[in-house]
Amino acid sequence: MAMLGRVKTGMRGEVSLEAPLSGRHAALVTVVDRVVDSASGTFGVRLELPNPNGELPAGVKCRVRFEG
């Protein structure tokens, strides 16, 4: 929850795909949930990531590094 209050709509992030895929992709924060899941200590963030050729399948695990 260290990022709560620091992640804002309009921020950029770098999405790194987990195995079996790889690669890094630029994305834009479009939604930051205002509700925290107390059980997991997480909150939701939605990013827009261009995928014009459909190369990135839905449901792939990833990590995001947010840029100031």
N, CA, C and O atoms as a Tripos MOL2 file, in Angstrom:
@<TRIPOS>MOLECULE
protein
  272   271    68     0     0
PROTEIN
NO_CHARGES

@<TRIPOS>ATOM
      1 N           0.8140   -1.1870    0.0000 N.3       1 MET1
      2 CA          0.0000    0.0000    0.0000 C.3       1 MET1
      3 C           0.8600    1.2540    0.0000 C.2       1 MET1
      4 O           0.3560    2.3630    0.1740 O.2       1 MET1
      5 N           2.1450    1.0720   -0.1940 N.am      2 ALA2
      6 CA          3.0470    2.2160   -0.2160 C.3       2 ALA2
      7 C           2.7080    3.1830   -1.3540 C.2       2 ALA2
      8 O           3.0410    4.3660   -1.2760 O.2       2 ALA2
      9 N           2.0600    2.6990   -2.3920 N.am      3 MET3
     10 CA          1.7370    3.5430   -3.5480 C.3       3 MET3
     11 C           0.3720    4.2130   -3.4380 C.2       3 MET3
     12 O           0.0220    5.0370   -4.2820 O.2       3 MET3
     13 N          -0.4050    3.8710   -2.4090 N.am      4 LEU4
     14 CA         -1.7270    4.4790   -2.2330 C.3       4 LEU4
     15 C          -1.5740    5.9850   -2.0630 C.2       4 LEU4
     16 O          -0.8210    6.4460   -1.2050 O.2       4 LEU4
     17 N          -2.2780    6.7360   -2.8710 N.am      5 GLY5
     18 CA         -2.1910    8.1850   -2.8360 C.3       5 GLY5
     19 C          -1.1010    8.7380   -3.7400 C.2       5 GLY5
     20 O          -1.0720    9.9380   -4.0120 O.2       5 GLY5
     21 N          -0.2070    7.8820   -4.2050 N.am      6 ARG6
     22 CA          0.8710    8.3180   -5.0960 C.3       6 ARG6
     23 C           0.5730    8.0020   -6.5530 C.2       6 ARG6
     24 O           1.0300    8.7090   -7.4510 O.2       6 ARG6
     25 N          -0.2000    6.9310   -6.7920 N.am      7 VAL7
     26 CA         -0.5850    6.5760   -8.1600 C.3       7 VAL7
     27 C          -1.7920    7.4220   -8.5370 C.2       7 VAL7
     28 O          -2.7990    7.4250   -7.8290 O.2       7 VAL7
     29 N          -1.6930    8.1340   -9.6400 N.am      8 LYS8
     30 CA         -2.7530    9.0450  -10.0640 C.3       8 LYS8
     31 C          -3.1240    8.7970  -11.5210 C.2       8 LYS8
     32 O          -2.3040    8.3440  -12.3190 O.2       8 LYS8
     33 N          -4.3640    9.1000  -11.8460 N.am      9 THR9
     34 CA         -4.8260    9.0270  -13.2270 C.3       9 THR9
     35 C          -3.9460    9.9210  -14.0920 C.2       9 THR9
     36 O          -3.6360   11.0510  -13.7140 O.2       9 THR9
     37 N          -3.5480    9.4150  -15.2420 N.am     10 GLY10
     38 CA         -2.7070   10.1750  -16.1540 C.3      10 GLY10
     39 C          -1.2260    9.8380  -16.0350 C.2      10 GLY10
     40 O          -0.4360   10.2030  -16.9060 O.2      10 GLY10
     41 N          -0.8380    9.1390  -14.9550 N.am     11 MET11
     42 CA          0.5570    8.7280  -14.8110 C.3      11 MET11
     43 C           0.9030    7.6810  -15.8580 C.2      11 MET11
     44 O           0.0290    6.9970  -16.3900 O.2      11 MET11
     45 N           2.1700    7.5720  -16.1350 N.am     12 ARG12
     46 CA          2.6490    6.5370  -17.0440 C.3      12 ARG12
     47 C           3.2560    5.4050  -16.2310 C.2      12 ARG12
     48 O           3.7740    5.6090  -15.1330 O.2      12 ARG12
     49 N           3.1800    4.2300  -16.7880 N.am     13 GLY13
     50 CA          3.7750    3.0690  -16.1520 C.3      13 GLY13
     51 C           4.4350    2.1820  -17.1900 C.2      13 GLY13
     52 O           4.0940    2.2210  -18.3720 O.2      13 GLY13
     53 N           5.3760    1.3890  -16.7350 N.am     14 GLU14
     54 CA          6.0330    0.4240  -17.6000 C.3      14 GLU14
     55 C           5.5880   -0.9630  -17.1680 C.2      14 GLU14
     56 O           5.8810   -1.3980  -16.0540 O.2      14 GLU14
     57 N           4.8840   -1.6520  -18.0480 N.am     15 VAL15
     58 CA          4.3340   -2.9710  -17.7570 C.3      15 VAL15
     59 C           5.3260   -4.0270  -18.2320 C.2      15 VAL15
     60 O           5.6980   -4.0650  -19.4050 O.2      15 VAL15
     61 N           5.7510   -4.8900  -17.2970 N.am     16 SER16
     62 CA          6.6470   -6.0130  -17.6230 C.3      16 SER16
     63 C           5.8340   -7.2940  -17.5480 C.2      16 SER16
     64 O           5.2210   -7.5880  -16.5220 O.2      16 SER16
     65 N           5.8280   -8.0490  -18.6270 N.am     17 LEU17
     66 CA          5.0720   -9.2940  -18.6890 C.3      17 LEU17
     67 C           5.8400  -10.4150  -18.0040 C.2      17 LEU17
     68 O           7.0670  -10.4730  -18.0830 O.2      17 LEU17
     69 N           5.1150  -11.3070  -17.3330 N.am     18 GLU18
     70 CA          5.7440  -12.4510  -16.6820 C.3      18 GLU18
     71 C           5.7250  -13.6460  -17.6250 C.2      18 GLU18
     72 O           4.9740  -13.6750  -18.5990 O.2      18 GLU18
     73 N           6.5700  -14.6350  -17.3150 N.am     19 ALA19
     74 CA          6.6900  -15.8430  -18.1390 C.3      19 ALA19
     75 C           5.3230  -16.5000  -18.3260 C.2      19 ALA19
     76 O           4.5090  -16.5030  -17.4020 O.2      19 ALA19
     77 N           5.0740  -17.0330  -19.4610 N.am     20 PRO20
     78 CA          6.0000  -17.3860  -20.5230 C.3      20 PRO20
     79 C           6.2570  -16.2480  -21.5120 C.2      20 PRO20
     80 O           7.0680  -16.4130  -22.4240 O.2      20 PRO20
     81 N           5.6030  -15.1170  -21.3610 N.am     21 LEU21
     82 CA          5.8350  -13.9770  -22.2500 C.3      21 LEU21
     83 C           6.9440  -13.1100  -21.6720 C.2      21 LEU21
     84 O           7.3760  -13.3130  -20.5370 O.2      21 LEU21
     85 N           7.3940  -12.1560  -22.4480 N.am     22 SER22
     86 CA          8.3950  -11.2210  -21.9610 C.3      22 SER22
     87 C           8.1770   -9.8980  -22.6690 C.2      22 SER22
     88 O           7.3820   -9.7980  -23.6040 O.2      22 SER22
     89 N           8.8850   -8.9020  -22.2140 N.am     23 GLY23
     90 CA          8.7970   -7.5970  -22.8400 C.3      23 GLY23
     91 C           8.3000   -6.5410  -21.8760 C.2      23 GLY23
     92 O           7.7190   -6.8350  -20.8310 O.2      23 GLY23
     93 N           8.5480   -5.3010  -22.2630 N.am     24 ARG24
     94 CA          8.1090   -4.1450  -21.4760 C.3      24 ARG24
     95 C           7.3020   -3.2370  -22.3920 C.2      24 ARG24
     96 O           7.6430   -3.0270  -23.5560 O.2      24 ARG24
     97 N           6.2260   -2.7080  -21.8330 N.am     25 HIS25
     98 CA          5.3100   -1.9000  -22.6380 C.3      25 HIS25
     99 C           4.8690   -0.6710  -21.8550 C.2      25 HIS25
    100 O           4.5940   -0.7500  -20.6580 O.2      25 HIS25
    101 N           4.8050    0.4620  -22.5400 N.am     26 ALA26
    102 CA          4.3440    1.7040  -21.9210 C.3      26 ALA26
    103 C           2.8290    1.6690  -21.7860 C.2      26 ALA26
    104 O           2.1250    1.2160  -22.6880 O.2      26 ALA26
    105 N           2.3340    2.1520  -20.6510 N.am     27 ALA27
    106 CA          0.8890    2.1780  -20.4010 C.3      27 ALA27
    107 C           0.5350    3.4640  -19.6590 C.2      27 ALA27
    108 O           1.4050    4.1350  -19.1040 O.2      27 ALA27
    109 N          -0.7540    3.7970  -19.6560 N.am     28 LEU28
    110 CA         -1.2510    5.0150  -19.0310 C.3      28 LEU28
    111 C          -2.3080    4.6610  -17.9920 C.2      28 LEU28
    112 O          -3.2220    3.8880  -18.2770 O.2      28 LEU28
    113 N          -2.1910    5.2190  -16.7950 N.am     29 VAL29
    114 CA         -3.1640    4.9620  -15.7320 C.3      29 VAL29
    115 C          -4.4670    5.6730  -16.0840 C.2      29 VAL29
    116 O          -4.4820    6.8850  -16.2970 O.2      29 VAL29
    117 N          -5.5650    4.9090  -16.1420 N.am     30 THR30
    118 CA         -6.8670    5.4870  -16.4690 C.3      30 THR30
    119 C          -7.8260    5.4810  -15.2920 C.2      30 THR30
    120 O          -8.7420    6.3020  -15.2430 O.2      30 THR30
    121 N          -7.6360    4.5650  -14.3350 N.am     31 VAL31
    122 CA         -8.5110    4.4750  -13.1630 C.3      31 VAL31
    123 C          -7.6780    4.0510  -11.9550 C.2      31 VAL31
    124 O          -6.8420    3.1540  -12.0530 O.2      31 VAL31
    125 N          -7.9120    4.7010  -10.8210 N.am     32 VAL32
    126 CA         -7.3360    4.2770   -9.5390 C.3      32 VAL32
    127 C          -8.5120    4.0660   -8.5890 C.2      32 VAL32
    128 O          -9.2370    5.0080   -8.2700 O.2      32 VAL32
    129 N          -8.6950    2.8260   -8.1390 N.am     33 ASP33
    130 CA         -9.7980    2.5220   -7.2280 C.3      33 ASP33
    131 C          -9.6060    3.2570   -5.9110 C.2      33 ASP33
    132 O          -8.4830    3.4270   -5.4360 O.2      33 ASP33
    133 N         -10.7140    3.6890   -5.3330 N.am     34 ARG34
    134 CA        -10.6760    4.3890   -4.0520 C.3      34 ARG34
    135 C         -10.9710    3.4500   -2.8950 C.2      34 ARG34
    136 O         -11.0720    3.8820   -1.7470 O.2      34 ARG34
    137 N         -11.1080    2.1690   -3.1970 N.am     35 VAL35
    138 CA        -11.3840    1.1640   -2.1720 C.3      35 VAL35
    139 C         -10.1670    0.2660   -2.0250 C.2      35 VAL35
    140 O          -9.6280   -0.2380   -3.0110 O.2      35 VAL35
    141 N          -9.7420    0.0720   -0.7860 N.am     36 VAL36
    142 CA         -8.6030   -0.7930   -0.5040 C.3      36 VAL36
    143 C          -9.1210   -2.1510   -0.0370 C.2      36 VAL36
    144 O         -10.0700   -2.2280    0.7430 O.2      36 VAL36
    145 N          -8.4880   -3.2220   -0.5230 N.am     37 ASP37
    146 CA         -8.8050   -4.5620   -0.0570 C.3      37 ASP37
    147 C          -7.9730   -4.8060    1.1970 C.2      37 ASP37
    148 O          -6.7700   -5.0510    1.1100 O.2      37 ASP37
    149 N          -8.6100   -4.7400    2.3520 N.am     38 SER38
    150 CA         -7.8790   -4.8500    3.6190 C.3      38 SER38
    151 C          -7.2590   -6.2340    3.8190 C.2      38 SER38
    152 O          -6.2380   -6.3600    4.4940 O.2      38 SER38
    153 N          -7.8580   -7.2600    3.2450 N.am     39 ALA39
    154 CA         -7.3320   -8.6220    3.4000 C.3      39 ALA39
    155 C          -5.9770   -8.7830    2.7040 C.2      39 ALA39
    156 O          -5.0770   -9.4380    3.2310 O.2      39 ALA39
    157 N          -5.8380   -8.1870    1.5280 N.am     40 SER40
    158 CA         -4.5950   -8.3470    0.7640 C.3      40 SER40
    159 C          -3.7010   -7.1160    0.8370 C.2      40 SER40
    160 O          -2.5310   -7.1760    0.4580 O.2      40 SER40
    161 N          -4.2440   -5.9990    1.3210 N.am     41 GLY41
    162 CA         -3.4640   -4.7680    1.3790 C.3      41 GLY41
    163 C          -3.1920   -4.1910    0.0040 C.2      41 GLY41
    164 O          -2.1530   -3.5720   -0.2230 O.2      41 GLY41
    165 N          -4.1370   -4.3970   -0.9240 N.am     42 THR42
    166 CA         -3.9650   -3.9100   -2.2880 C.3      42 THR42
    167 C          -5.1100   -2.9940   -2.6950 C.2      42 THR42
    168 O          -6.1470   -2.9350   -2.0350 O.2      42 THR42
    169 N          -4.9010   -2.2920   -3.7810 N.am     43 PHE43
    170 CA         -5.9640   -1.4870   -4.3860 C.3      43 PHE43
    171 C          -5.8400   -1.6190   -5.8950 C.2      43 PHE43
    172 O          -4.7620   -1.8990   -6.4190 O.2      43 PHE43
    173 N          -6.9440   -1.4160   -6.5800 N.am     44 GLY44
    174 CA         -6.9710   -1.6180   -8.0220 C.3      44 GLY44
    175 C          -6.5040   -0.4170   -8.8100 C.2      44 GLY44
    176 O          -6.7650    0.7280   -8.4420 O.2      44 GLY44
    177 N          -5.8130   -0.6890   -9.8930 N.am     45 VAL45
    178 CA         -5.3710    0.3410  -10.8320 C.3      45 VAL45
    179 C          -5.6140   -0.2030  -12.2300 C.2      45 VAL45
    180 O          -5.2640   -1.3470  -12.5220 O.2      45 VAL45
    181 N          -6.2070    0.6020  -13.0910 N.am     46 ARG46
    182 CA         -6.4390    0.1810  -14.4790 C.3      46 ARG46
    183 C          -5.5360    1.0100  -15.3810 C.2      46 ARG46
    184 O          -5.4670    2.2340  -15.2660 O.2      46 ARG46
    185 N          -4.8490    0.3170  -16.2780 N.am     47 LEU47
    186 CA         -3.9630    0.9930  -17.2190 C.3      47 LEU47
    187 C          -4.4090    0.7110  -18.6420 C.2      47 LEU47
    188 O          -4.9600   -0.3500  -18.9350 O.2      47 LEU47
    189 N          -4.1680    1.6570  -19.5110 N.am     48 GLU48
    190 CA         -4.4560    1.4890  -20.9360 C.3      48 GLU48
    191 C          -3.1440    1.1740  -21.6300 C.2      48 GLU48
    192 O          -2.1970    1.9600  -21.5880 O.2      48 GLU48
    193 N          -3.1030    0.0170  -22.2670 N.am     49 LEU49
    194 CA         -1.8940   -0.4480  -22.9320 C.3      49 LEU49
    195 C          -2.2480   -0.7690  -24.3770 C.2      49 LEU49
    196 O          -3.0240   -1.6890  -24.6340 O.2      49 LEU49
    197 N          -1.6930   -0.0270  -25.3130 N.am     50 PRO50
    198 CA         -2.0040   -0.2960  -26.7220 C.3      50 PRO50
    199 C          -1.6190   -1.7230  -27.1100 C.2      50 PRO50
    200 O          -0.5530   -2.2180  -26.7450 O.2      50 PRO50
    201 N          -2.5090   -2.3690  -27.8550 N.am     51 ASN51
    202 CA         -2.2830   -3.7410  -28.3160 C.3      51 ASN51
    203 C          -2.9370   -3.8950  -29.6890 C.2      51 ASN51
    204 O          -3.8080   -4.7430  -29.8810 O.2      51 ASN51
    205 N          -2.5020   -3.0600  -30.6480 N.am     52 PRO52
    206 CA         -3.2120   -3.0020  -31.9310 C.3      52 PRO52
    207 C          -3.2340   -4.3010  -32.7190 C.2      52 PRO52
    208 O          -4.1810   -4.5490  -33.4650 O.2      52 PRO52
    209 N          -2.2200   -5.1280  -32.5700 N.am     53 ASN53
    210 CA         -2.1730   -6.3740  -33.3350 C.3      53 ASN53
    211 C          -2.6260   -7.5820  -32.5250 C.2      53 ASN53
    212 O          -2.5420   -8.7140  -33.0030 O.2      53 ASN53
    213 N          -3.1060   -7.3540  -31.3070 N.am     54 GLY54
    214 CA         -3.5950   -8.4400  -30.4790 C.3      54 GLY54
    215 C          -2.5190   -9.4200  -30.0400 C.2      54 GLY54
    216 O          -2.8130  -10.5880  -29.7820 O.2      54 GLY54
    217 N          -1.2730   -8.9600  -29.9510 N.am     55 GLU55
    218 CA         -0.1610   -9.8380  -29.5930 C.3      55 GLU55
    219 C          -0.1470  -10.1910  -28.1050 C.2      55 GLU55
    220 O           0.3930  -11.2290  -27.7200 O.2      55 GLU55
    221 N          -0.7320   -9.3390  -27.2720 N.am     56 LEU56
    222 CA         -0.7360   -9.5710  -25.8290 C.3      56 LEU56
    223 C          -2.0810  -10.1640  -25.4260 C.2      56 LEU56
    224 O          -3.1060   -9.4900  -25.5320 O.2      56 LEU56
    225 N          -2.0960  -11.4160  -24.9650 N.am     57 PRO57
    226 CA         -3.3660  -12.0360  -24.5840 C.3      57 PRO57
    227 C          -3.8840  -11.4850  -23.2550 C.2      57 PRO57
    228 O          -3.1040  -11.0540  -22.4060 O.2      57 PRO57
    229 N          -5.1840  -11.5050  -23.0870 N.am     58 ALA58
    230 CA         -5.8000  -11.0700  -21.8290 C.3      58 ALA58
    231 C          -5.4530  -12.0500  -20.7190 C.2      58 ALA58
    232 O          -5.2830  -13.2430  -20.9700 O.2      58 ALA58
    233 N          -5.3480  -11.5520  -19.5010 N.am     59 GLY59
    234 CA         -5.1560  -12.3990  -18.3390 C.3      59 GLY59
    235 C          -3.7200  -12.7510  -18.0130 C.2      59 GLY59
    236 O          -3.4750  -13.5360  -17.0960 O.2      59 GLY59
    237 N          -2.7670  -12.1920  -18.7350 N.am     60 VAL60
    238 CA         -1.3580  -12.4710  -18.4780 C.3      60 VAL60
    239 C          -0.9160  -11.7160  -17.2260 C.2      60 VAL60
    240 O          -1.2410  -10.5410  -17.0610 O.2      60 VAL60
    241 N          -0.1760  -12.3890  -16.3500 N.am     61 LYS61
    242 CA          0.3400  -11.7220  -15.1610 C.3      61 LYS61
    243 C           1.4180  -10.7280  -15.5660 C.2      61 LYS61
    244 O           2.1770  -10.9490  -16.5100 O.2      61 LYS61
    245 N           1.4600   -9.6330  -14.8290 N.am     62 CYS62
    246 CA          2.4480   -8.6030  -15.1380 C.3      62 CYS62
    247 C           2.7910   -7.8110  -13.8790 C.2      62 CYS62
    248 O           2.1410   -7.9330  -12.8410 O.2      62 CYS62
    249 N           3.8130   -7.0150  -14.0090 N.am     63 ARG63
    250 CA          4.2140   -6.0790  -12.9530 C.3      63 ARG63
    251 C           4.2750   -4.7000  -13.5830 C.2      63 ARG63
    252 O           4.5480   -4.5610  -14.7750 O.2      63 ARG63
    253 N           4.0190   -3.6800  -12.7700 N.am     64 VAL64
    254 CA          4.0470   -2.3180  -13.2900 C.3      64 VAL64
    255 C           5.0050   -1.4830  -12.4470 C.2      64 VAL64
    256 O           4.9930   -1.5440  -11.2170 O.2      64 VAL64
    257 N           5.8290   -0.7080  -13.1300 N.am     65 ARG65
    258 CA          6.6690    0.2810  -12.4740 C.3      65 ARG65
    259 C           6.1400    1.6350  -12.9010 C.2      65 ARG65
    260 O           6.0960    1.9470  -14.0910 O.2      65 ARG65
    261 N           5.7370    2.4410  -11.9230 N.am     66 PHE66
    262 CA          5.1450    3.7400  -12.2360 C.3      66 PHE66
    263 C           6.2250    4.8020  -12.3710 C.2      66 PHE66
    264 O           7.2110    4.8180  -11.6340 O.2      66 PHE66
    265 N           6.0070    5.6860  -13.3340 N.am     67 GLU67
    266 CA          6.9280    6.7980  -13.5830 C.3      67 GLU67
    267 C           6.2810    8.0650  -13.0480 C.2      67 GLU67
    268 O           5.1040    8.3300  -13.2920 O.2      67 GLU67
    269 N           7.0660    8.8400  -12.3170 N.am     68 GLY68
    270 CA          6.6290   10.0840  -11.6910 C.3      68 GLY68
    271 C           5.6180   10.8100  -12.4530 C.2      68 GLY68
    272 O           5.1700   11.8750  -12.0270 O.2      68 GLY68
@<TRIPOS>BOND
     1     1     2 1
     2     2     3 1
     3     3     4 2
     4     3     5 am
     5     5     6 1
     6     6     7 1
     7     7     8 2
     8     7     9 am
     9     9    10 1
    10    10    11 1
    11    11    12 2
    12    11    13 am
    13    13    14 1
    14    14    15 1
    15    15    16 2
    16    15    17 am
    17    17    18 1
    18    18    19 1
    19    19    20 2
    20    19    21 am
    21    21    22 1
    22    22    23 1
    23    23    24 2
    24    23    25 am
    25    25    26 1
    26    26    27 1
    27    27    28 2
    28    27    29 am
    29    29    30 1
    30    30    31 1
    31    31    32 2
    32    31    33 am
    33    33    34 1
    34    34    35 1
    35    35    36 2
    36    35    37 am
    37    37    38 1
    38    38    39 1
    39    39    40 2
    40    39    41 am
    41    41    42 1
    42    42    43 1
    43    43    44 2
    44    43    45 am
    45    45    46 1
    46    46    47 1
    47    47    48 2
    48    47    49 am
    49    49    50 1
    50    50    51 1
    51    51    52 2
    52    51    53 am
    53    53    54 1
    54    54    55 1
    55    55    56 2
    56    55    57 am
    57    57    58 1
    58    58    59 1
    59    59    60 2
    60    59    61 am
    61    61    62 1
    62    62    63 1
    63    63    64 2
    64    63    65 am
    65    65    66 1
    66    66    67 1
    67    67    68 2
    68    67    69 am
    69    69    70 1
    70    70    71 1
    71    71    72 2
    72    71    73 am
    73    73    74 1
    74    74    75 1
    75    75    76 2
    76    75    77 am
    77    77    78 1
    78    78    79 1
    79    79    80 2
    80    79    81 am
    81    81    82 1
    82    82    83 1
    83    83    84 2
    84    83    85 am
    85    85    86 1
    86    86    87 1
    87    87    88 2
    88    87    89 am
    89    89    90 1
    90    90    91 1
    91    91    92 2
    92    91    93 am
    93    93    94 1
    94    94    95 1
    95    95    96 2
    96    95    97 am
    97    97    98 1
    98    98    99 1
    99    99   100 2
   100    99   101 am
   101   101   102 1
   102   102   103 1
   103   103   104 2
   104   103   105 am
   105   105   106 1
   106   106   107 1
   107   107   108 2
   108   107   109 am
   109   109   110 1
   110   110   111 1
   111   111   112 2
   112   111   113 am
   113   113   114 1
   114   114   115 1
   115   115   116 2
   116   115   117 am
   117   117   118 1
   118   118   119 1
   119   119   120 2
   120   119   121 am
   121   121   122 1
   122   122   123 1
   123   123   124 2
   124   123   125 am
   125   125   126 1
   126   126   127 1
   127   127   128 2
   128   127   129 am
   129   129   130 1
   130   130   131 1
   131   131   132 2
   132   131   133 am
   133   133   134 1
   134   134   135 1
   135   135   136 2
   136   135   137 am
   137   137   138 1
   138   138   139 1
   139   139   140 2
   140   139   141 am
   141   141   142 1
   142   142   143 1
   143   143   144 2
   144   143   145 am
   145   145   146 1
   146   146   147 1
   147   147   148 2
   148   147   149 am
   149   149   150 1
   150   150   151 1
   151   151   152 2
   152   151   153 am
   153   153   154 1
   154   154   155 1
   155   155   156 2
   156   155   157 am
   157   157   158 1
   158   158   159 1
   159   159   160 2
   160   159   161 am
   161   161   162 1
   162   162   163 1
   163   163   164 2
   164   163   165 am
   165   165   166 1
   166   166   167 1
   167   167   168 2
   168   167   169 am
   169   169   170 1
   170   170   171 1
   171   171   172 2
   172   171   173 am
   173   173   174 1
   174   174   175 1
   175   175   176 2
   176   175   177 am
   177   177   178 1
   178   178   179 1
   179   179   180 2
   180   179   181 am
   181   181   182 1
   182   182   183 1
   183   183   184 2
   184   183   185 am
   185   185   186 1
   186   186   187 1
   187   187   188 2
   188   187   189 am
   189   189   190 1
   190   190   191 1
   191   191   192 2
   192   191   193 am
   193   193   194 1
   194   194   195 1
   195   195   196 2
   196   195   197 am
   197   197   198 1
   198   198   199 1
   199   199   200 2
   200   199   201 am
   201   201   202 1
   202   202   203 1
   203   203   204 2
   204   203   205 am
   205   205   206 1
   206   206   207 1
   207   207   208 2
   208   207   209 am
   209   209   210 1
   210   210   211 1
   211   211   212 2
   212   211   213 am
   213   213   214 1
   214   214   215 1
   215   215   216 2
   216   215   217 am
   217   217   218 1
   218   218   219 1
   219   219   220 2
   220   219   221 am
   221   221   222 1
   222   222   223 1
   223   223   224 2
   224   223   225 am
   225   225   226 1
   226   226   227 1
   227   227   228 2
   228   227   229 am
   229   229   230 1
   230   230   231 1
   231   231   232 2
   232   231   233 am
   233   233   234 1
   234   234   235 1
   235   235   236 2
   236   235   237 am
   237   237   238 1
   238   238   239 1
   239   239   240 2
   240   239   241 am
   241   241   242 1
   242   242   243 1
   243   243   244 2
   244   243   245 am
   245   245   246 1
   246   246   247 1
   247   247   248 2
   248   247   249 am
   249   249   250 1
   250   250   251 1
   251   251   252 2
   252   251   253 am
   253   253   254 1
   254   254   255 1
   255   255   256 2
   256   255   257 am
   257   257   258 1
   258   258   259 1
   259   259   260 2
   260   259   261 am
   261   261   262 1
   262   262   263 1
   263   263   264 2
   264   263   265 am
   265   265   266 1
   266   266   267 1
   267   267   268 2
   268   267   269 am
   269   269   270 1
   270   270   271 1
   271   271   272 2
@<TRIPOS>SUBSTRUCTURE
     1 MET1         2 RESIDUE 1 A MET
     2 ALA2         6 RESIDUE 1 A ALA
     3 MET3        10 RESIDUE 1 A MET
     4 LEU4        14 RESIDUE 1 A LEU
     5 GLY5        18 RESIDUE 1 A GLY
     6 ARG6        22 RESIDUE 1 A ARG
     7 VAL7        26 RESIDUE 1 A VAL
     8 LYS8        30 RESIDUE 1 A LYS
     9 THR9        34 RESIDUE 1 A THR
    10 GLY10       38 RESIDUE 1 A GLY
    11 MET11       42 RESIDUE 1 A MET
    12 ARG12       46 RESIDUE 1 A ARG
    13 GLY13       50 RESIDUE 1 A GLY
    14 GLU14       54 RESIDUE 1 A GLU
    15 VAL15       58 RESIDUE 1 A VAL
    16 SER16       62 RESIDUE 1 A SER
    17 LEU17       66 RESIDUE 1 A LEU
    18 GLU18       70 RESIDUE 1 A GLU
    19 ALA19       74 RESIDUE 1 A ALA
    20 PRO20       78 RESIDUE 1 A PRO
    21 LEU21       82 RESIDUE 1 A LEU
    22 SER22       86 RESIDUE 1 A SER
    23 GLY23       90 RESIDUE 1 A GLY
    24 ARG24       94 RESIDUE 1 A ARG
    25 HIS25       98 RESIDUE 1 A HIS
    26 ALA26      102 RESIDUE 1 A ALA
    27 ALA27      106 RESIDUE 1 A ALA
    28 LEU28      110 RESIDUE 1 A LEU
    29 VAL29      114 RESIDUE 1 A VAL
    30 THR30      118 RESIDUE 1 A THR
    31 VAL31      122 RESIDUE 1 A VAL
    32 VAL32      126 RESIDUE 1 A VAL
    33 ASP33      130 RESIDUE 1 A ASP
    34 ARG34      134 RESIDUE 1 A ARG
    35 VAL35      138 RESIDUE 1 A VAL
    36 VAL36      142 RESIDUE 1 A VAL
    37 ASP37      146 RESIDUE 1 A ASP
    38 SER38      150 RESIDUE 1 A SER
    39 ALA39      154 RESIDUE 1 A ALA
    40 SER40      158 RESIDUE 1 A SER
    41 GLY41      162 RESIDUE 1 A GLY
    42 THR42      166 RESIDUE 1 A THR
    43 PHE43      170 RESIDUE 1 A PHE
    44 GLY44      174 RESIDUE 1 A GLY
    45 VAL45      178 RESIDUE 1 A VAL
    46 ARG46      182 RESIDUE 1 A ARG
    47 LEU47      186 RESIDUE 1 A LEU
    48 GLU48      190 RESIDUE 1 A GLU
    49 LEU49      194 RESIDUE 1 A LEU
    50 PRO50      198 RESIDUE 1 A PRO
    51 ASN51      202 RESIDUE 1 A ASN
    52 PRO52      206 RESIDUE 1 A PRO
    53 ASN53      210 RESIDUE 1 A ASN
    54 GLY54      214 RESIDUE 1 A GLY
    55 GLU55      218 RESIDUE 1 A GLU
    56 LEU56      222 RESIDUE 1 A LEU
    57 PRO57      226 RESIDUE 1 A PRO
    58 ALA58      230 RESIDUE 1 A ALA
    59 GLY59      234 RESIDUE 1 A GLY
    60 VAL60      238 RESIDUE 1 A VAL
    61 LYS61      242 RESIDUE 1 A LYS
    62 CYS62      246 RESIDUE 1 A CYS
    63 ARG63      250 RESIDUE 1 A ARG
    64 VAL64      254 RESIDUE 1 A VAL
    65 ARG65      258 RESIDUE 1 A ARG
    66 PHE66      262 RESIDUE 1 A PHE
    67 GLU67      266 RESIDUE 1 A GLU
    68 GLY68      270 RESIDUE 1 A GLY
